[in-house]
Amino acid sequence: MTVTDNLRARQAGSAQEPPPAFEALFLVHWPRVYGVLLRLVGDHAEAEDLALETFWKLYQRPPRERTGLGGWLYRVATNLGYNALRASRRRALYEASAGHEALERDLQPDPEATVERSQEQQRVRAVLNRMPPRDAQLLVLRYSGLSYQELAATLNVAPTSIGTLLARAEAEFERQWREEK
């Protein structure tokens, strides 16, 4: 598949073909736009994707003035390239950070802490099993990160009642937790 075929595939949703003037601009500027991006990002596939995105932007919203079109294309291409580099750098930092955290957690397994955590989890499950099902479900879902709106939709109750239901469920959990000791 050629580069122009790729661009046509991107615009498959639109029924019209690119005008001949656009194809001529594409063919004239493609090698340099692609070359700039390749030198910037250092990856052939990513450079091609970014170059296609540059021409897609040109096709969707061409600049008002046709003079200096090459400069416009290179500016758009370099901006897209820098954005891709920033995103890649951020992703690498996040991945490295997550990797270090995982290593730190897993490198020093504390047998005592592992047993305590396991016993506490069993105790929490036992308390939740003794609670009314809706209260237990409410607590599990809320502490899994669901918002009040999501809880209301899941439990099929009014969103305004979630706060009260949650307070009651937490009080019941605490009461049963103390009884278990």
C-alpha positions, 0 to 999 in steps of 0.5 A, spaced: 500 500 500 502 506 498 502 513 502 497 516 498 493 509 498 494 510 506 491 517 506 485 515 502 484 509 507 484 515 512 479 519 509 474 513 507 469 515 511 468 521 506 465 520 499 470 525 495 476 524 492 482 529 494 482 534 489 488 533 484 491 540 487 492 536 493 495 530 490 500 534 487 502 538 494 502 531 497 507 528 492 511 534 492 512 535 500 511 528 502 519 526 502 521 532 506 515 532 511 517 525 512 524 526 512 523 531 518 519 527 522 523 521 521 529 525 523 525 527 529 522 521 532 527 516 529 522 511 527 519 509 520 512 507 522 511 513 527 514 518 522 509 515 516 503 516 521 505 523 523 506 525 516 500 522 514 496 526 520 500 532 517 497 532 510 490 530 513 490 536 517 492 540 511 486 536 507 481 538 513 483 545 514 488 548 509 491 555 511 488 561 509 494 563 505 497 558 500 504 562 500 508 559 505 505 552 505 511 548 505 513 552 512 506 551 514 507 543 513 513 543 516 511 547 522 505 542 523 509 536 522 514 538 527 509 540 532 506 533 531 513 530 532 515 534 538 508 532 541 509 525 540 516 525 543 513 528 549 508 523 550 513 517 549 517 520 554 512 521 559 510 514 558 517 511 559 517 515 565 510 512 568 512 505 566 519 506 569 516 509 575 511 503 575 516 498 574 520 501 580 514 501 585 513 493 583 520 491 584 520 495 591 514 491 593 516 485 590 523 485 592 522 485 600 516 480 601 515 481 609 512 474 611 509 477 617 506 483 613 504 478 608 500 473 613 497 479 617 494 482 610 491 475 608 488 475 615 485 482 615 483 480 608 479 474 610 476 478 616 474 483 612 470 478 607 467 475 613 464 481 616 462 483 609 458 476 608 455 477 615 452 484 612 446 485 608 447 484 601 446 491 599 450 494 604 456 489 602 455 491 595 455 498 596 461 498 600 465 494 595 463 498 590 465 505 593 471 502 595 473 500 588 472 507 586 465 508 583 462 515 584 455 516 587 452 517 581 455 510 579 453 507 585 446 509 584 445 506 577 448 500 579 444 499 586 438 502 582 436 507 588 436 515 588 443 518 587 441 523 593 440 517 598 447 514 596 450 518 602 445 516 607 446 508 605 453 509 605 454 512 612 449 506 614 453 501 611 460 503 614 457 504 621 454 497 620 461 494 618 464 498 623 460 495 628 461 488 626 468 489 625 468 490 633 464 484 634 469 480 631 475 481 635 
